[in-house]
Amino acid sequence: MLIREFAQNDLTRLTELTVDTFQPFYEESFRPLVGDVIFGIQHGNWRDDYRAEIPELHAPEQHRYVAVAEICGSIAGYVGWRVEPARGYGTITMLAVAADQRGNQIGTALCEHAFAEMRQLGAEMVEIGSGGDTFHTPARALYESLGCVQLPVAVYFREL
């Protein structure tokens, strides 16, 4: 596996990978959980939201970075992060691994790569967010295996 810096020609594949990765969450987990009205308000345009968000993930002049994992020349996953050097603070903003590559330690390697880069940029801590639903169970297990501590948080929605 090769982990390398984002290149502009990766953009289409990273966007497709993100949509493919999170489609089960939005359509099979979140929508049934909250119903169509809340889903529509909260994430009704989730695909377009990613199409707008992914191009903004890599902006080194703003302390935002992306690294890509390749296996045999194909993109297997990627990680996005940002750093606030003055605060000593880093955040993983996106992590996606291709479905056929999950379970091969790619997420671990990508996170460890991002952690090392953040340290070099002055971060002393990192934040990683995840959902509490079944879809996000593997992500929570990954973060815990990396020594991250889960903060109990509850978010509630109600249709009015």
C-alpha positions, 0 to 999 in steps of 0.5 A: 500500500502506498499512502500519498498526498492528494492530487487534483486528478483524484477528486472524481474518484474520492467523491465517488468513494465518499458517496459509495461509502456513506450511502448505506448510512444515509439511506439505510440507517439515518433516513429510516431512523428519523423519517423523511421530513427530518431526513430531507431537512437534515441530509436530503441533498447529502450526495450534492453536499459531498460533491461540494465538500470533497473539493474543499478538503485539501487546502494546505494554505488553510491547514487542510490536507488529504492523503490517499491510499493506493493499492496496485495503482487504485485508490483504496481509501483516503483521509482528510484532516485539518490542524489548528497549530496555535491550539495544538489541535487536529481533526480528522474531517473525513475517512473513507475506505472502499468496500472491497478493501475494508478489514485490510487495515487501510483505515488504521494506516490512513489515520496513523499517517494523518496523526504523524502529519498533524504532530509535525504541524504542531498538533498535540491532540486529535478529534475524530467524530463518528455516529453511534448507530450500527453503520458506524460500529467499525469506525468506532472500533477503529478509533478505539483501537487507535487509543481514542476515547469516546465522549458520550454525546446525545443528539435528538431530532423531532419533527414539528 
